[in-house]
Amino acid sequence: MKLFDVYPRYDVTPVRAEDVYVFDSQGKRYLDLYGGHAVISIGHSHPHYVASLQDQLSNLGFYSNAVQNPLQQRLADEIGAQSCLNDYQLFLCSSGAEAIENALKMASFHTGKKRVIAFNHAFHGRTSAAVAATDNKKITAPLNQQQAVCFLPFNDLNKLEHELQKGDVCAVIFEPIQGVGGLDQPSGAFILGMEKLCLQYGACLIADEVQSGFARSGTFFAFQNTQIRPHIITMAKGMGNGFPVGGILIHPDLKASYGLLGTTFGGNHMACRAALAVLDVLKNENLQRHALKMEIYFRKQAQKFSDVTVKGRGLMLGLAFDFEVGPLRKSLIEKHHIFTGGSSNKNVLRILPPLTIQTHHLDQFFTALNESL
């Protein structure tokens, strides 16, 4: 049987990984500055993470949400403590796209409305409502186009209010730092104004933190460099360090009822232990603050390159050039054994390393970049 051929792949076959390095089937070592789409948060094969999963698997790998699972409450308590959002409610699922689907569904239930406002260059996932709110027609099937979605530019409160005034918007969904879109960010003033308008016109504000959450931006969630309180916050990727897990945090004003949301695999025992292990390491190794320190160092090193702009925050970074970076990414992999990422902005090189990265790893990257340019 053939694999359904939808992924362009580099000729690299990883077989082992440790911290910020990936080793291929030929024994070559690669510096991982991409983390598999920002998934690897605490480093590959972290000892505490591995031990936690091994311990859980040796006792109970899975049972459904039809029974008590105290690990879910432990996880809720720890997310609440580290994010300072203790009064929110946690619903667990299995992926970022599933988190987005549930967030949009929850907003529609709460408001009784169905139209969604998203933003230019947004990427929220590939499932039904998530891909409809993604600004990429190439991956939106006719089936998905049934969803009522309006795309607006960042930082234009007049256009946002014009749409909200129509009275049919259930949700405004935004990425505090756009991932696939190329590390663009709305201004702090726009974020504050967006929250005010959502409250005024009865729409839910959804912060998509699937890629930027769990300390990657230097705050636990990227929106937390403002004072807003979104109705719903989505998360996944770095939450499980590679184990499939996602979730949404739900404002206390939104009420639960039996059967409102549901999932087969979400919140299973292994997923909870994976996320708890990640939170342990984030706290014990102070990786949130470390992400900010690495950003400062990265920006300082990048200043040595002319005509290069640094985008993003923490360890969710991009380098914007005046040329398309596809050949550069290929050179970095093939000649220098360094993984980096691209985006829908073809001129942006994305840097999404494990949060355990150190200055000498960044030195290695900038040396390779200088040689490649």
C-alpha positions as CSV (number, residue, x, y, z in Angstrom):
1,M,0.0,0.0,0.0
2,K,1.2,3.5,-0.8
3,L,1.2,6.4,1.6
4,F,-1.1,9.2,0.5
5,D,1.5,11.6,-0.8
6,V,0.7,15.0,0.8
7,Y,4.0,15.9,2.5
8,P,7.1,17.2,0.8
9,R,9.9,15.7,2.8
10,Y,13.6,16.3,3.3
11,D,15.8,13.2,2.8
12,V,16.4,12.8,6.6
13,T,15.2,9.8,8.7
14,P,15.5,10.6,12.4
15,V,15.8,7.5,14.7
16,R,16.9,9.1,18.0
17,A,16.8,12.5,19.7
18,E,18.2,14.1,22.8
19,D,17.5,17.6,24.1
20,V,18.1,20.0,21.1
21,Y,19.6,17.3,18.8
22,V,18.1,14.8,16.4
23,F,20.1,11.8,15.1
24,D,19.3,10.2,11.7
25,S,19.7,6.7,10.4
26,Q,23.2,7.4,9.1
27,G,24.4,8.6,12.5
28,K,24.4,12.3,11.6
29,R,23.5,14.8,14.3
30,Y,21.1,17.7,13.5
31,L,20.5,20.8,15.6
32,D,16.8,21.1,16.0
33,L,15.7,24.8,15.7
34,Y,12.2,23.8,14.6
35,G,11.0,21.4,17.3
36,G,8.6,19.6,14.9
37,H,6.4,22.7,14.5
38,A,7.1,24.0,18.0
39,V,6.0,20.8,19.6
40,I,9.2,20.0,21.5
41,S,9.1,22.3,24.4
42,I,11.3,20.8,27.1
43,G,13.8,19.0,24.8
44,H,13.8,15.6,23.2
45,S,13.8,12.6,25.5
46,H,13.9,14.7,28.7
47,P,14.6,12.2,31.6
48,H,11.8,13.4,33.8
49,Y,9.4,13.3,30.8
50,V,10.5,9.8,29.8
51,A,10.3,8.4,33.3
52,S,6.8,9.9,33.8
53,L,5.4,8.3,30.6
54,Q,7.1,4.9,31.4
55,D,5.6,4.9,34.9
56,Q,2.1,5.7,33.7
57,L,2.2,3.2,30.8
58,S,3.3,0.5,33.2
59,N,0.1,1.1,35.3
60,L,-2.7,2.4,33.0
61,G,-2.3,3.8,29.5
62,F,-5.9,4.7,28.7
63,Y,-9.4,4.7,29.9
64,S,-12.3,6.9,28.8
65,N,-13.9,10.0,30.3
66,A,-16.7,7.8,31.7
67,V,-14.6,7.2,34.8
68,Q,-12.8,9.3,37.3
69,N,-9.3,10.5,36.3
70,P,-7.6,12.5,39.1
71,L,-4.7,13.3,36.7
72,Q,-7.0,15.7,34.9
73,Q,-7.6,17.8,38.0
74,R,-3.9,17.8,38.8
75,L,-3.3,19.1,35.3
76,A,-6.0,21.8,35.6
77,D,-4.5,22.9,38.9
78,E,-1.0,23.1,37.6
79,I,-2.0,25.0,34.4
80,G,-4.0,27.4,36.6
81,A,-1.0,28.0,38.9
82,Q,1.5,28.6,36.1
83,S,-0.7,30.7,33.9
84,C,-2.3,32.6,36.8
85,L,-5.8,31.7,35.4
86,N,-7.1,29.6,38.2
87,D,-10.7,30.6,37.7
88,Y,-10.8,29.3,34.2
89,Q,-12.1,25.8,33.3
90,L,-10.2,23.1,31.4
91,F,-11.5,20.9,28.7
92,L,-9.0,18.4,27.3
93,C,-8.7,17.1,23.8
94,S,-6.1,15.6,21.5
95,S,-4.7,18.2,19.1
96,G,-4.6,21.9,18.3
97,A,-7.2,21.6,15.5
98,E,-9.6,19.8,17.9
99,A,-9.0,22.6,20.4
100,I,-10.0,25.2,17.8
101,E,-13.1,23.2,16.8
102,N,-14.2,23.0,20.4
103,A,-13.4,26.7,21.1
104,L,-15.5,27.8,18.1
105,K,-18.3,25.4,19.0
106,M,-18.3,26.7,22.6
107,A,-18.5,30.3,21.4
108,S,-21.4,29.5,19.1
109,F,-23.3,27.6,21.9
110,H,-22.7,30.5,24.3
111,T,-23.7,33.3,22.0
112,G,-26.3,31.6,19.8
113,K,-24.6,33.0,16.8
114,K,-22.5,31.4,14.0
115,R,-20.3,33.9,12.1
116,V,-16.6,34.0,12.9
117,I,-14.1,36.8,12.5
118,A,-10.5,35.8,11.8
119,F,-7.5,37.7,10.6
120,N,-5.4,37.9,7.4
121,H,-2.6,35.2,7.3
122,A,-4.3,33.3,10.1
123,F,-3.6,29.5,10.5
124,H,-5.9,27.7,13.0
125,G,-5.8,24.1,11.7
126,R,-7.1,21.8,9.0
127,T,-10.3,20.4,10.3
128,S,-13.8,21.8,9.4
129,A,-14.3,25.0,11.2
130,A,-10.6,25.5,12.0
131,V,-9.6,25.4,8.3
132,A,-12.5,27.7,7.4
133,A,-10.9,30.3,9.8
134,T,-7.5,29.7,8.2
135,D,-6.5,32.2,5.5
136,N,-5.3,29.8,2.9
137,K,-7.8,28.8,0.2
138,K,-5.5,26.1,-1.1
139,I,-6.4,23.9,1.9
140,T,-10.0,24.9,2.3
141,A,-12.4,22.4,0.6
142,P,-15.8,23.4,-0.7
143,L,-17.3,21.6,2.3
144,N,-15.4,23.9,4.7
145,Q,-16.6,27.0,2.8
146,Q,-20.0,26.6,4.3
147,Q,-18.7,28.2,7.4
148,A,-19.4,31.9,7.8
149,V,-16.0,33.5,8.3
150,C,-14.8,37.0,7.6
151,F,-11.0,37.8,7.4
152,L,-9.8,41.3,8.6
153,P,-6.4,42.9,8.9
154,F,-4.8,43.3,12.3
155,N,-4.8,46.7,13.9
156,D,-8.0,48.1,12.3
157,L,-10.6,48.5,15.0
158,N,-13.0,50.4,12.7
159,K,-13.3,47.4,10.4
160,L,-13.6,45.1,13.3
161,E,-16.4,47.1,14.8
162,H,-18.2,47.4,11.5
163,E,-18.4,43.6,11.3
164,L,-19.4,43.2,15.0
165,Q,-22.2,45.7,14.6
166,K,-24.0,43.3,12.3
167,G,-24.9,41.3,15.4
168,D,-24.2,37.7,14.1
169,V,-20.6,37.1,15.2
170,C,-20.1,34.4,17.7
171,A,-16.3,34.6,17.9
172,V,-13.3,36.7,17.1
173,I,-10.3,34.4,17.0
174,F,-6.7,35.6,16.8
175,E,-3.1,34.4,17.3
176,P,-1.1,36.7,19.6
177,I,1.9,35.7,17.5
178,Q,1.0,34.3,14.1
179,G,2.9,31.0,13.5
180,V,2.4,29.7,9.9
181,G,1.5,33.3,8.9
182,G,5.0,34.5,9.6
183,L,5.3,35.8,13.2
184,D,3.2,38.9,12.7
185,Q,1.6,40.3,15.9
186,P,-1.4,42.6,16.6
187,S,-0.5,45.7,18.6
188,G,-1.3,45.8,22.3
189,A,-3.8,48.6,21.7
190,F,-5.6,46.6,19.1
191,I,-5.8,43.5,21.4
192,L,-7.3,45.7,24.2
193,G,-9.7,47.3,21.8
194,M,-10.7,43.9,20.4
195,E,-11.6,42.7,23.8
196,K,-13.7,45.8,24.5
197,L,-15.6,45.4,21.2
198,C,-16.2,41.7,21.8
199,L,-17.7,42.5,25.2
200,Q,-19.8,45.4,23.8
201,Y,-21.3,43.4,20.9
202,G,-21.6,40.0,22.6
203,A,-19.0,38.0,20.8
204,C,-16.5,35.6,22.4
205,L,-12.8,36.4,22.1
206,I,-10.6,33.4,21.4
207,A,-6.9,33.5,21.9
208,D,-5.2,30.8,19.8
209,E,-2.2,29.8,21.8
210,V,-1.7,26.4,20.1
211,Q,1.8,27.3,19.0
212,S,2.6,30.2,21.3
213,G,1.5,28.8,24.6
214,F,3.2,26.9,27.4
215,A,6.0,29.5,27.9
216,R,7.3,29.7,24.3
217,S,6.7,33.4,24.1
218,G,8.4,34.3,27.4
219,T,5.0,34.5,29.2
220,F,2.9,31.4,29.8
221,F,0.5,32.5,27.1
222,A,1.5,35.1,24.5
223,F,-1.6,37.2,25.1
224,Q,-0.4,37.8,28.7
225,N,1.8,40.8,27.8
226,T,-1.6,42.6,27.8
227,Q,-4.3,42.6,30.5
228,I,-7.1,40.9,28.5
229,R,-9.1,37.9,29.7
230,P,-10.2,35.9,26.6
231,H,-13.4,33.9,26.7
232,I,-11.5,30.9,25.4
233,I,-7.8,30.0,25.1
234,T,-6.6,27.1,22.9
235,M,-3.4,25.1,23.5
236,A,-1.6,22.0,22.2
237,K,1.8,21.5,20.5
238,G,4.4,22.2,23.3
239,M,1.8,21.1,25.9
240,G,2.8,17.5,25.5
241,N,6.4,17.7,24.2
242,G,5.4,15.3,21.4
243,F,2.6,13.3,23.0
244,P,-0.7,14.2,21.4
245,V,-2.6,16.5,23.8
246,G,-4.6,19.7,23.5
247,G,-7.1,21.7,25.4
248,I,-9.1,24.8,25.9
249,L,-9.3,27.1,28.9
250,I,-12.8,28.5,29.3
251,H,-13.8,31.7,31.1
252,P,-16.0,31.2,34.2
253,D,-18.8,33.1,32.5
254,L,-19.2,30.2,30.0
255,K,-21.2,27.4,31.6
256,A,-20.8,23.6,31.2
257,S,-23.6,21.0,30.8
258,Y,-23.4,17.3,30.3
259,G,-22.8,16.3,26.7
260,L,-21.9,19.9,25.6
261,L,-18.4,18.9,24.5
262,G,-16.9,15.4,24.3
263,T,-13.8,13.5,23.2
264,T,-12.6,9.8,23.1
265,F,-8.9,10.3,23.7
266,G,-8.8,13.8,25.2
267,G,-7.5,13.9,28.8
268,N,-6.4,10.3,28.8
269,H,-3.9,9.1,31.5
270,M,-0.8,9.2,29.3
271,A,-1.7,12.6,27.9
272,C,-2.1,14.1,31.3
273,R,1.2,12.6,32.6
274,A,2.9,14.0,29.5
275,A,1.5,17.5,30.1
276,L,2.2,17.4,33.8
277,A,5.9,16.4,33.1
278,V,6.2,19.3,30.8
279,L,4.8,21.7,33.4
280,D,7.2,20.2,36.0
281,V,10.2,20.9,33.7
282,L,9.0,24.4,32.7
283,K,8.8,25.3,36.4
284,N,11.9,23.5,37.8
285,E,14.2,24.6,35.0
286,N,12.7,28.1,34.8
287,L,12.3,27.8,31.0
288,Q,9.8,30.6,30.6
289,R,12.4,33.2,31.8
290,H,15.1,31.3,29.8
291,A,13.1,31.9,26.6
292,L,13.3,35.6,27.2
293,K,17.0,35.5,27.8
294,M,17.5,33.5,24.6
295,E,15.4,36.0,22.6
296,I,17.7,38.8,23.8
297,Y,20.8,36.9,22.8
298,F,19.2,35.9,19.4
299,R,18.4,39.5,18.6
300,K,21.9,40.7,19.5
301,Q,23.5,38.1,17.2
302,A,21.0,38.9,14.4
303,Q,22.1,42.6,14.5
304,K,25.3,41.5,12.8
305,F,23.4,40.7,9.6
306,S,22.3,43.6,7.4
307,D,18.8,43.6,5.8
308,V,17.5,41.0,8.3
309,T,14.5,41.7,10.6
310,V,13.8,39.7,13.7
311,K,10.1,38.9,14.3
312,G,8.3,37.3,17.2
313,R,8.9,36.9,20.9
314,G,10.6,34.5,23.3
315,L,11.6,31.4,21.4
316,M,8.9,31.9,18.8
317,L,11.1,33.8,16.4
318,G,11.5,34.5,12.7
319,L,14.1,36.1,10.5
320,A,12.7,38.1,7.6
321,F,14.9,38.4,4.5
322,D,14.4,40.2,1.2
323,F,14.4,36.8,-0.7
324,E,12.6,33.5,-0.4
325,V,14.2,31.3,2.2
326,G,13.4,27.8,0.8
327,P,16.9,27.3,-0.7
328,L,18.4,28.7,2.6
329,R,16.5,26.1,4.7
330,K,17.7,23.3,2.4
331,S,21.3,24.5,2.7
332,L,21.0,24.7,6.5
333,I,19.7,21.1,6.6
334,E,22.0,19.5,4.0
335,K,25.3,21.3,4.6
336,H,25.0,22.4,8.2
337,H,22.6,19.8,9.7
338,I,20.3,22.4,11.2
339,F,16.5,22.2,11.1
340,T,14.6,25.5,10.7
341,G,11.0,26.3,9.6
342,G,9.3,28.2,6.8
343,S,5.9,30.0,6.7
344,S,3.3,31.2,4.3
345,N,5.5,34.3,4.1
346,K,8.1,32.8,1.9
347,N,10.7,35.4,3.1
348,V,10.6,34.3,6.7
349,L,12.7,31.7,8.3
350,R,11.1,30.4,11.5
351,I,13.1,29.5,14.6
352,L,11.1,27.4,17.1
353,P,13.7,25.4,19.1
354,P,13.2,23.4,22.4
355,L,13.1,25.9,25.2
356,T,16.2,24.3,26.6
357,I,18.4,25.8,23.9
358,Q,21.6,27.5,25.0
359,T,23.7,30.4,23.6
360,H,26.3,28.1,22.0
361,H,23.5,26.4,20.0
362,L,22.5,29.8,18.6
363,D,26.1,30.6,17.9
364,Q,26.2,27.4,15.8
365,F,23.2,28.6,13.9
366,F,24.4,32.1,13.2
367,T,27.8,30.8,12.0
368,A,26.0,28.4,9.6
369,L,23.7,31.2,8.5
370,N,26.7,33.5,7.8
371,E,28.3,30.8,5.7
372,S,25.0,30.0,3.8
373,L,24.4,33.6,3.0
